[in-house]
């Protein structure tokens, strides 16, 4: 974990038992003011999770 989850933190952990030689699976969450994002668990590769979060942020930003 990087940061303070009560303010802002990135939680990232590869779980070897969930991964293969080419696909790394694990945990990727953001904590903002003690709230976890995403708030629901998804089965998704870490690279796809990062892409999904960036896309959601880009569409949420004011033009």
DSSP file (Angstrom, degrees, kcal/mol; ACC not computed):
  #  RESIDUE AA STRUCTURE BP1 BP2  ACC     N-H-->O    O-->H-N    N-H-->O    O-->H-N    TCO  KAPPA ALPHA  PHI   PSI    X-CA   Y-CA   Z-CA
    1    1 A X              0   0    0      0, 0.0     2,-0.5     0, 0.0    10,-0.2   0.000 360.0 360.0 360.0 138.0    0.0    0.0    0.0
    2    2 A X  E     +A   10   0A   0      8,-2.5     8,-2.4     2,-0.0     2,-0.2  -0.980 360.0   2.4-117.7 122.3    1.2    3.5   -0.9
    3    3 A X  E    S-A    9   0A   0     -2,-0.5     2,-0.6     6,-0.2     6,-0.2  -0.531  95.5 -53.7 105.4-170.7   -0.3    6.4    1.0
    4    4 A X  E >>  -A    8   0A   0      4,-1.4     3,-2.4    -2,-0.2     4,-1.3  -0.950  36.5-151.2-113.1 113.1   -2.7    6.9    3.9
    5    5 A X  T 34 S+     0   0    0     -2,-0.6    29,-2.7     1,-0.3     4,-0.2   0.690  96.4  63.4 -62.2 -16.8   -6.1    5.2    3.3
    6    6 A X  T 34 S+     0   0    0     27,-0.2    -1,-0.3     2,-0.2    26,-0.1   0.676 125.5  13.5 -78.6 -15.2   -7.8    7.8    5.5
    7    7 A X  T <4 S-     0   0    0     -3,-2.4    26,-1.9    26,-0.2     2,-0.3   0.627 135.8 -31.0-116.5 -74.6   -6.7   10.4    2.9
    8    8 A X  E  <  +AB   4  32A   0     -4,-1.3    -4,-1.4    24,-0.2     2,-0.3  -0.945  64.4 161.1-153.0 130.4   -5.6    8.7   -0.4
    9    9 A X  E     -AB   3  31A   0     22,-2.1    22,-2.6    -2,-0.3     2,-0.5  -0.995  29.6-139.8-148.3 152.6   -3.8    5.4   -0.9
   10   10 A X  E     -AB   2  30A   0     -8,-2.4    -8,-2.5    -2,-0.3     2,-0.6  -0.967  16.9-162.5-110.9 127.0   -3.2    2.9   -3.7
   11   11 A X  E     + B   0  29A   0     18,-3.1    18,-2.7    -2,-0.5     2,-0.4  -0.955  19.3 164.0-113.8 118.6   -3.5   -0.8   -2.7
   12   12 A X  E     + B   0  28A   0     -2,-0.6     2,-0.3    16,-0.2    16,-0.2  -0.993   3.6 158.9-141.0 125.6   -1.8   -3.2   -5.2
   13   13 A X  E     - B   0  27A   0     14,-2.5    14,-3.0    -2,-0.4     2,-0.4  -0.909  29.3-143.2-151.5 120.6   -0.8   -6.8   -4.6
   14   14 A X  E     - B   0  26A   0     -2,-0.3     2,-0.7    12,-0.2    12,-0.3  -0.694  16.0-150.4 -78.6 133.0   -0.2   -9.5   -7.2
   15   15 A X    >>  -     0   0    0     10,-2.5     3,-1.9    -2,-0.4     4,-0.5  -0.897   2.7-159.8-107.6 103.9   -1.5  -12.9   -5.9
   16   16 A X  G >4 S+     0   0    0     -2,-0.7     3,-1.3     1,-0.3    -1,-0.2   0.830  89.0  59.2 -54.8 -36.5    0.7  -15.6   -7.4
   17   17 A X  G 34 S+     0   0    0      1,-0.3    -1,-0.3    -3,-0.1    -3,-0.0   0.733 109.3  45.0 -66.3 -20.2   -1.9  -18.4   -6.8
   18   18 A X  G <4 S+     0   0    0     -3,-1.9    -1,-0.3     7,-0.2    -2,-0.2   0.480 107.6  77.4 -96.1  -4.5   -4.3  -16.4   -9.0
   19   19 A X    <<  -     0   0    0     -3,-1.3     2,-0.2    -4,-0.5     5,-0.2  -0.567  58.0-154.5-110.7 164.9   -1.8  -15.7  -11.7
   20   20 A X        -     0   0    0      3,-2.9     5,-0.1    -2,-0.2    -2,-0.1  -0.646  45.8 -88.0-121.0-176.3   -0.1  -17.4  -14.6
   21   21 A X  S    S+     0   0    0     -2,-0.2     3,-0.1     1,-0.2    -2,-0.0   0.805 127.9  27.3 -64.7 -28.4    3.3  -16.7  -16.3
   22   22 A X  S    S+     0   0    0      1,-0.2     2,-0.5     0, 0.0    -1,-0.2   0.643 117.5  57.3-109.6 -18.9    1.6  -14.2  -18.7
   23   23 A X        -     0   0    0     23,-0.0    -3,-2.9     2,-0.0     2,-0.6  -0.964  64.6-158.5-121.2 121.3   -1.3  -12.9  -16.7
   24   24 A X        -     0   0    0     -2,-0.5    22,-1.3    -5,-0.2    23,-0.3  -0.874  14.9-178.1-100.5 117.4   -0.9  -11.2  -13.3
   25   25 A X        +     0   0    0     -2,-0.6   -10,-2.5   -10,-0.3     2,-0.3  -0.810  24.3 103.2-110.9 154.2   -4.0  -11.2  -11.2
   26   26 A X  E     -B   14   0A   0     18,-0.4     2,-0.4    -2,-0.3   -12,-0.2  -0.945  65.3 -34.9 172.1-149.1   -4.4   -9.7   -7.8
   27   27 A X  E     +B   13   0A   0    -14,-3.0   -14,-2.5    -2,-0.3     2,-0.3  -0.870  41.4 169.7-108.7 136.3   -5.8   -6.8   -5.8
   28   28 A X  E     +B   12   0A   0     -2,-0.4     2,-0.3   -16,-0.2   -16,-0.2  -0.882  18.2 149.1-144.7 112.2   -5.9   -3.2   -7.1
   29   29 A X  E     -B   11   0A   0    -18,-2.7   -18,-3.1    -2,-0.3     2,-0.4  -0.948  34.6-140.7-138.9 156.5   -7.9   -0.7   -5.1
   30   30 A X  E     -BC  10  37A   0      7,-2.9     7,-2.9    -2,-0.3     2,-0.5  -0.928  12.4-154.6-112.4 146.4   -7.9    3.0   -4.3
   31   31 A X  E     +BC   9  36A   0    -22,-2.6   -22,-2.1    -2,-0.4     2,-0.5  -0.986  14.9 176.4-121.1 121.2   -8.7    4.3   -0.8
   32   32 A X  E >  S-BC   8  35A   0      3,-2.5     3,-1.8    -2,-0.5   -24,-0.2  -0.979  75.5 -18.7-127.3 118.0  -10.1    7.8   -0.6
   33   33 A X  T 3  S-     0   0    0    -26,-1.9   -27,-0.2    -2,-0.5   -26,-0.2   0.906 128.8 -52.7  49.6  47.3  -11.1    9.1    2.7
   34   34 A X  T 3  S+     0   0    0    -29,-2.7     2,-0.4     1,-0.2    -1,-0.3   0.505 113.1 120.9  69.5   8.8  -11.4    5.5    4.0
   35   35 A X  E <   -C   32   0A   0     -3,-1.8    -3,-2.5   -30,-0.2     2,-0.3  -0.873  59.1-133.5-101.8 134.9  -13.6    4.4    1.1
   36   36 A X  E     -C   31   0A   0     -2,-0.4     2,-0.4    -5,-0.2    -5,-0.2  -0.694  20.4-129.1 -88.3 138.0  -12.5    1.6   -1.2
   37   37 A X  E    S+C   30   0A   0     -7,-2.9    -7,-2.9    -2,-0.3     2,-0.2  -0.994  95.3  36.7-128.9 122.9  -12.8    2.1   -4.9
   38   38 A X  S    S-     0   0    0     -2,-0.4    -1,-0.1    -9,-0.2     4,-0.1   0.527  79.5-161.1 -73.3 157.4  -14.0    0.0   -6.6
   39   39 A X  S    S+     0   0    0     -2,-0.2     2,-0.4     2,-0.1    -2,-0.1   0.577  73.6  57.2 -85.8  -9.5  -16.6   -0.7   -3.9
   40   40 A X  S    S-     0   0    0      0, 0.0     2,-0.3     0, 0.0    -2,-0.1  -0.927  89.9-113.0-120.4 148.5  -17.4   -4.1   -5.5
   41   41 A X        -     0   0    0     -2,-0.4     2,-0.4     2,-0.0    -2,-0.1  -0.619  35.0-171.9 -80.8 134.2  -15.0   -7.0   -6.2
   42   42 A X        -     0   0    0     -2,-0.3     2,-0.9     2,-0.1     7,-0.0  -0.947  27.6-128.8-124.6 147.0  -14.5   -7.8   -9.8
   43   43 A X        +     0   0    0     -2,-0.4     2,-0.3   -18,-0.0    -2,-0.0  -0.861  61.0 127.6 -92.9 107.1  -12.6  -10.6  -11.5
   44   44 A X        -     0   0    0     -2,-0.9   -18,-0.4   -18,-0.2    -2,-0.1  -0.986  63.2 -98.3-159.3 148.0  -10.4   -8.7  -13.8
   45   45 A X     >  -     0   0    0     -2,-0.3     4,-2.4   -20,-0.1   -20,-0.2  -0.403  37.4-116.6 -70.4 154.6   -6.7   -8.5  -14.6
   46   46 A X  H  > S+     0   0    0    -22,-1.3     4,-2.4     1,-0.2     5,-0.2   0.896 115.1  52.8 -61.6 -40.8   -4.8   -5.7  -13.0
   47   47 A X  H  > S+     0   0    0    -23,-0.3     4,-2.0     1,-0.2    -1,-0.2   0.892 111.3  46.9 -63.8 -37.5   -3.9   -4.0  -16.3
   48   48 A X  H  > S+     0   0    0      2,-0.2     4,-2.6     1,-0.2    -1,-0.2   0.875 110.1  53.6 -69.3 -36.9   -7.6   -4.1  -17.3
   49   49 A X  H  X S+     0   0    0     -4,-2.4     4,-2.3     2,-0.2    -2,-0.2   0.915 109.3  48.0 -63.7 -43.0   -8.6   -2.7  -13.9
   50   50 A X  H  X S+     0   0    0     -4,-2.4     4,-2.4     2,-0.2     5,-0.2   0.933 112.5  49.0 -62.8 -45.6   -6.2    0.2  -14.2
   51   51 A X  H  X S+     0   0    0     -4,-2.0     4,-2.5     1,-0.2    -2,-0.2   0.914 110.8  50.8 -59.9 -44.1   -7.5    0.9  -17.7
   52   52 A X  H  X S+     0   0    0     -4,-2.6     4,-2.3     1,-0.2    -1,-0.2   0.908 111.1  47.7 -62.2 -43.5  -11.1    0.8  -16.5
   53   53 A X  H  X S+     0   0    0     -4,-2.3     4,-2.4     2,-0.2    -1,-0.2   0.921 112.0  49.3 -64.6 -43.8  -10.5    3.2  -13.7
   54   54 A X  H  X S+     0   0    0     -4,-2.4     4,-2.5     1,-0.2    -2,-0.2   0.924 111.5  49.8 -61.9 -43.9   -8.6    5.7  -16.0
   55   55 A X  H  X S+     0   0    0     -4,-2.5     4,-2.0     1,-0.2    -1,-0.2   0.911 111.0  49.1 -61.6 -43.4  -11.5    5.5  -18.5
   56   56 A X  H  X S+     0   0    0     -4,-2.3     4,-1.3     1,-0.2    -1,-0.2   0.896 111.8  49.1 -64.4 -39.4  -14.1    6.2  -15.8
   57   57 A X  H  X S+     0   0    0     -4,-2.4     4,-1.3     1,-0.2     3,-0.2   0.917 109.5  52.1 -64.7 -43.1  -12.0    9.1  -14.4
   58   58 A X  H  < S+     0   0    0     -4,-2.5     3,-0.3     1,-0.2    -2,-0.2   0.894 111.7  45.4 -62.8 -40.0  -11.7   10.6  -17.9
   59   59 A X  H  < S+     0   0    0     -4,-2.0    -1,-0.2     1,-0.2    -2,-0.2   0.735 111.9  53.2 -75.9 -20.7  -15.4   10.5  -18.6
   60   60 A X  H  < S+     0   0    0     -4,-1.3    -1,-0.2    -3,-0.2    -2,-0.2   0.670  87.7  97.7 -86.0 -18.0  -16.2   11.9  -15.1
   61   61 A X  S  < S-     0   0    0     -4,-1.3     2,-0.1    -3,-0.3    -3,-0.0  -0.459  84.5-107.4 -72.7 141.4  -13.9   15.0  -15.5
   62   62 A X              0   0    0     -2,-0.1    -1,-0.1     1,-0.1    -2,-0.1  -0.377 360.0 360.0 -65.6 146.5  -15.6   18.2  -16.6
   63   63 A X              0   0    0     -4,-0.1    -1,-0.1    -3,-0.1    -2,-0.1   0.468 360.0 360.0 -75.7 360.0  -14.9   19.2  -20.2
